[in-house]
Amino acid sequence: MSVQDVVQRIWYGDGKLVAASRLALLPAERLFGGVVGLRDILYDVGWLPSHDAAIPVVSIGNLTVGGTGKTPVAAWVASGLAARGAQPAVVLRGYGDDEPLVHERLNPSIPVIVNPDRTRAVAIAAARGATIAVLDDGFQHRAIRRDADIVLVSADRWTPDVRVLPAGPWREPLTALRRAT
């Protein structure tokens, strides 16, 4: 059994061993949740800065680790904006994955800007003529203000037992959806 299989079993499985594993991870889960909550409070009160962008920004994100379809939805949004006369650019952090290639293949005429500093990436997109930026996987990136936050939730992996990392796949609790538009 691979590490990924073990993690999936802890996150989504049943049984006494799985329950004991989640219980053992409870202190780390509480610590992670506390750090995430503190970070959100610091953004909400303005102690962590959130910057305006030169162009409108639409973020496509989620609350969990893993695939919920962010990349195809971001590509679809960018394509729809282009079809309506906008000049979008897709902005993503780039983890060495294939998302930039997927965007380039789905929308070859739409620029893809890869940069860990998404605020800088949006500025680059604007300098290259984009009139709107679509952030792929940008919901937790609060350093740049967005005009719209679209949040996806996986119906296939839904569980009413919301547990944040590492005891579960959630990056943030469901209350974070208040930030979504």
ZAPA-920517 format. One line per 2 residues: number of its first residue (from 1); their letters; for each residue x, y, z of N, C-alpha, C. Coordinates in steps of 0.05 Angstrom, whole numbers. Layout:
NUM	a	X:Y:Z:X:Y:Z:X:Y:Z; ...
***
This chain:
1	ms	17:-24:0:0:0:0:18:25:0; 13:43:-18:29:67:-21:21:88:1
3	vq	38:108:4:33:129:23:6:143:15; 3:148:-11:-22:161:-20:-47:144:-12
5	dv	-45:118:-15:-67:100:-7:-73:102:23; -52:104:39:-55:106:68:-69:133:75
7	vq	-60:154:62:-71:181:67:-101:181:59; -107:170:36:-135:169:26:-152:152:46
9	ri	-141:131:56:-156:114:75:-162:129:101; -142:144:111:-145:160:135:-166:182:130
11	wy	-165:195:107:-183:217:101:-212:207:96; -215:185:82:-242:177:73:-251:150:83
13	gd	-234:135:97:-241:108:105:-258:107:131; -266:82:137:-281:76:161:-265:55:177
15	gk	-274:51:202:-262:31:218:-247:42:242; -241:25:261:-229:33:286:-200:43:282
17	lv	-185:30:265:-157:39:260:-157:66:247; -175:71:228:-177:97:215:-185:118:235
19	aa	-205:112:252:-213:131:273:-190:137:292; -175:117:299:-152:121:317:-131:138:304
21	sr	-127:134:278:-107:150:263:-116:180:262; -141:185:258:-151:212:258:-148:225:285
23	la	-154:209:306:-151:219:333:-122:227:339; -103:210:330:-75:215:334:-66:241:319
25	ll	-80:247:297:-73:271:281:-87:296:291; -105:293:311:-121:316:320:-104:340:329
27	pa	-82:336:345:-66:360:352:-55:374:328; -45:360:308:-34:372:284:-56:386:268
29	er	-80:373:267:-103:385:254:-111:412:267; -112:412:293:-119:436:308:-98:458:304
31	lf	-73:451:304:-51:470:299:-54:482:271; -57:465:250:-60:475:223:-85:493:221
33	gg	-108:484:232:-132:500:231:-128:527:245; -114:527:267:-109:552:281:-92:571:265
35	vv	-71:561:252:-54:577:235:-70:589:212; -86:572:199:-103:582:177:-123:603:186
37	gl	-135:598:209:-154:617:220:-141:644:227; -117:642:239:-102:667:246:-95:682:221
39	rd	-86:668:201:-78:681:175:-103:695:163; -126:682:164:-150:695:153:-157:720:169
41	il	-155:718:195:-161:742:212:-142:765:205; -116:758:202:-97:779:195:-103:792:169
43	yd	-112:777:149:-120:789:124:-146:805:127; -165:795:143:-190:808:146:-187:835:160
45	vg	-168:838:179:-165:863:193:-144:881:180; -131:871:158:-112:887:143:-83:886:153
47	wl	-77:869:172:-49:866:181:-32:852:161; -44:834:145:-30:823:122:-42:837:98
49	ps	-25:848:81:-35:865:59:-47:849:36; -68:860:25:-80:849:1:-80:872:-20
51	hd	-68:867:-43:-63:888:-62:-83:889:-85; -90:913:-94:-107:916:-117:-91:908:-142
53	aa	-104:899:-162:-92:891:-187:-98:912:-208; -82:914:-229:-86:933:-250:-109:925:-268
55	ip	-117:900:-267:-139:890:-283:-157:873:-265; -182:868:-273:-200:851:-257:-188:823:-254
57	vv	-194:810:-231:-183:784:-226:-206:765:-217; -208:742:-230:-227:721:-223:-210:697:-213
59	si	-217:688:-190:-203:665:-178:-220:640:-180; -208:618:-188:-221:592:-188:-206:575:-167
61	gn	-219:566:-146:-206:552:-125:-223:530:-113; -213:520:-91:-228:500:-76:-219:501:-47
63	lt	-232:484:-30:-225:483:-2:-209:458:5; -206:440:-14:-193:415:-8:-168:411:-24
65	vg	-151:392:-16:-128:384:-31:-137:366:-54; -125:369:-76:-131:350:-98:-150:361:-118
67	gt	-157:344:-137:-172:352:-160:-202:356:-155; -211:380:-161:-240:385:-162:-248:397:-189
69	gk	-229:397:-207:-234:408:-234:-227:437:-237; -210:448:-220:-203:476:-221:-191:484:-249
71	tp	-173:468:-258:-159:475:-284:-179:475:-307; -196:455:-311:-215:456:-333:-235:479:-330
73	va	-243:484:-305:-262:507:-301:-249:533:-306; -224:537:-297:-209:561:-303:-206:565:-333
75	aw	-200:544:-348:-198:545:-377:-224:552:-390; -246:541:-379:-273:547:-390:-280:576:-385
77	va	-274:586:-361:-280:614:-355:-264:632:-373; -238:627:-376:-221:643:-394:-232:642:-423
79	sg	-239:619:-432:-250:616:-459:-276:632:-462; -293:631:-442:-318:646:-443:-314:676:-443
81	la	-294:685:-427:-288:713:-427:-277:722:-454; -260:706:-466:-249:713:-492:-271:714:-513
83	ar	-290:695:-512:-312:695:-531:-330:720:-528; -329:732:-505:-345:756:-501:-329:782:-505
85	ga	-305:780:-517:-289:803:-524:-267:811:-505; -265:798:-482:-244:804:-463:-218:792:-473
87	qp	-196:801:-462:-170:790:-468:-159:778:-442; -167:753:-436:-158:741:-410:-130:730:-412
89	av	-119:727:-388:-94:712:-384:-99:693:-361; -89:669:-363:-91:650:-341:-66:653:-324
91	vl	-69:656:-298:-47:659:-280:-47:636:-260; -24:623:-258:-21:601:-238:6:601:-226
93	rg	7:588:-203:32:588:-188:53:570:-202; 44:547:-211:62:528:-224:78:512:-204
95	yg	69:488:-199:82:470:-181:98:449:-196; 104:454:-221:118:434:-237:99:414:-249
97	dd	73:418:-245:53:400:-256:47:407:-285; 27:394:-296:21:398:-324:-1:419:-329
99	ep	-10:433:-308:-32:453:-312:-26:473:-334; -1:485:-335:4:505:-356:0:492:-384
101	lv	9:467:-387:6:454:-413:-23:449:-420; -39:442:-400:-68:438:-404:-80:464:-413
103	he	-74:486:-400:-86:511:-408:-77:519:-436; -52:515:-442:-42:522:-469:-55:504:-491
105	rl	-61:480:-484:-74:462:-503:-103:468:-507; -117:474:-484:-146:480:-486:-151:507:-498
107	np	-134:527:-493:-138:554:-503:-112:565:-513; -103:556:-537:-77:564:-547:-74:594:-551
109	si	-95:609:-554:-93:638:-559:-93:654:-533; -97:641:-510:-98:655:-485:-71:652:-470
111	pv	-58:674:-463:-32:672:-450:-34:659:-422; -14:644:-416:-12:631:-390:13:642:-376
113	iv	9:654:-353:31:665:-337:35:648:-313; 59:637:-310:66:620:-287:86:635:-270
115	np	78:639:-245:96:654:-227:86:649:-198; 104:641:-180:95:637:-152:83:662:-140
117	dr	92:686:-149:81:711:-139:58:719:-158; 34:712:-150:11:716:-168:5:746:-171
119	tr	11:762:-152:8:791:-155:25:801:-177; 50:792:-178:69:799:-199:59:787:-226
121	av	49:763:-225:40:750:-250:17:765:-262; -2:775:-246:-24:791:-257:-14:817:-269
123	ai	6:829:-256:18:853:-267:31:848:-294; 44:825:-297:57:817:-322:35:813:-343
125	aa	13:799:-335:-9:795:-354:-20:821:-364; -24:840:-346:-34:867:-354:-15:881:-373
127	ar	11:879:-367:31:892:-384:32:880:-412; 24:854:-414:24:841:-440:-3:844:-454
129	ga	-21:860:-443:-46:867:-457:-71:853:-447; -69:836:-426:-93:823:-415:-111:844:-403
131	ti	-137:840:-406:-156:858:-393:-170:845:-369; -164:819:-364:-174:805:-341:-156:781:-335
133	av	-152:775:-310:-136:751:-303:-154:730:-290; -149:705:-297:-162:683:-285:-142:667:-269
135	ld	-145:667:-242:-126:652:-225:-135:623:-223; -118:605:-231:-123:576:-228:-112:568:-201
137	dg	-129:559:-183:-122:551:-155:-114:576:-139; -131:595:-137:-124:620:-124:-140:627:-99
139	fq	-158:610:-90:-175:618:-68:-160:625:-42; -140:609:-36:-124:614:-11:-104:636:-15
141	hr	-99:646:-39:-80:667:-45:-93:694:-41; -91:705:-17:-106:729:-10:-89:754:-13
143	ai	-65:752:-23:-47:776:-25:-56:793:-48; -74:784:-66:-85:800:-87:-115:800:-85
145	rr	-127:824:-88:-156:826:-86:-168:815:-112; -191:802:-109:-204:790:-131:-232:803:-135
147	da	-241:804:-160:-267:814:-166:-288:792:-163; -279:767:-166:-297:744:-162:-280:721:-153
149	di	-292:706:-134:-280:681:-124:-299:658:-129; -292:640:-147:-309:617:-153:-296:593:-138
151	vl	-311:580:-122:-301:558:-106:-315:532:-114; -299:512:-120:-309:486:-128:-308:467:-104
153	vs	-327:450:-101:-328:429:-80:-333:403:-94; -317:383:-88:-319:357:-100:-343:341:-89
155	ad	-363:337:-106:-386:321:-97:-378:291:-94; -358:283:-109:-349:255:-107:-336:248:-81
157	rw	-323:268:-69:-308:263:-44:-321:278:-20; -346:286:-23:-359:300:-1:-362:283:23
159	tp	-357:295:46:-362:282:72:-372:304:91; -391:298:108:-400:318:127:-380:322:150
161	dv	-361:304:152:-340:305:172:-316:321:161; -318:348:162:-298:365:151:-274:366:170
163	rv	-251:355:160:-226:355:176:-205:368:159; -191:388:172:-169:401:157:-144:384:159
165	lp	-125:392:142:-99:378:141:-87:376:169; -73:355:175:-68:331:160:-88:309:165
167	ag	-108:313:182:-127:292:189:-148:289:167; -150:308:149:-169:307:127:-159:324:104
169	pw	-173:324:82:-164:337:58:-170:367:56; -182:379:76:-191:406:75:-168:426:81
171	re	-165:445:63:-145:467:67:-156:487:87; -182:491:87:-196:510:104:-223:498:112
173	pl	-235:508:133:-261:499:141:-282:510:122; -306:499:123:-328:508:105:-335:537:109
175	ta	-329:549:132:-335:577:137:-320:595:118; -298:585:106:-283:601:87:-299:608:62
177	lr	-321:593:58:-338:598:35:-351:626:36; -351:638:59:-361:666:62:-346:685:43
179	ra	-321:679:38:-305:696:20:-312:692:-9; -325:670:-16:-332:664:-44:-354:682:-54
181	t	-353:688:-80:-374:703:-92:-393:686:-108
***
